[in-house]
Amino acid sequence: MQKRSGLLVLAAIMLIAAAPVASLDWAFPGPGAQTAPIPAARIHRLPGSAKRFTEAALDDMTHAPDWYPDEHPRAPRAVLRHKVGACGYCHLVSGAGRTENAQLRGLPVRYIEEQVQAFASGARRSAGSDNPTAYMVAAASAVSPAELHAAAVYFAGLEPVRHASVVEATTIPRAVPADFLYRFDTGAREPLGHRIIEGPTVAAQHHLRDPHERTIAYVPAGSIARGARLANHGTATVPACTTCHTTHFVGIGGASPSYIVRQLAGFRAHTRNDPGAAPMQAVAATLSDDQMIDLAAYIGSRPAWTRAQMAAALAQP
């Protein structure tokens, strides 16, 4: 716990000044209630993996557990281990990311480098109480340019994957904040309301940082269709997402819906001031909370974009 606890202290200090977006506070679930500690020496395994990791190893943010090394190219050192935080610990060695952070697979090298630099400089911050962002700031401030470039090249070479199954609902299993997303209690139900609630279908997979983890995002009834109209056609005041992201929604298609909401909130609150943020700040300023939810539901339900589609989009004048 010592290595994670240092970052937790940093996160606590940084979040003192954070101003949660009250109407979207559901998009920023915290670590949840403290649970009974798991013995540090307990050994964990996953189906189909020859690897074994102790609970202490899984709690060490400086080393990323690589459960399936044959499923990806050789990862550079900073992805697997770093003195402050390994890239692959939070974003996974596969680069697929998790509900509480970004997928890095297929993103342009320069974009990844710019975002990390923006975290380090303070230009990119969270719009709410968000410990994962504090972890990112700490890691971004410690990584060297060479380490960052190697990691960016590695992640950029991987094909994007869809993040979650997106399901419209009016009531959902009771959702409890846990590890910066939600754990579902199938023994009780609650109204979904105007929220997106996202979490793993098997909570243990998330704890083990399983790259094969499956997640589900519950979204309001009708939100996917409303989001499709808004994303593809826009309104008198809101431009269509396809204007910049193309009909394939490059860079965002298939992303975590709750992650999309958090980024839109950041653009609207101007806590995202990274390079290229100005157009999205202008768009987000026109969006209501419900429109953000609708867009996130639809875009998250889309197939993942491809590296070829990204390359074609970047090649356009």
Secondary structure, DSSP 8 states (H G I E B T S, - for coil): -HHHHHHHHHHHHHHTT----GGGGGGS--SBS------TT-EE--TT----EEHHHHT-TTB---S-GGGS----HHHHB-SS--HHHHH-TTS---TTS---TT--HHHHHHHHHHHHHTSB--SS--HHHHHHHHHHHH--HHHHHHHHHHHHTS-----EEEEEESEEEEEEEETTEEEEEEEEEEE--S--EEEESSHHHHHTT-TT--EEEEEETTHHHHHHHHHHH--SSS--THHHHTTTTTTTTT--HHHHHHHHHHHHHT-B-STTHHHHHHHHTT--HHHHHHHHHHHHHS----HHHHHHHHH--
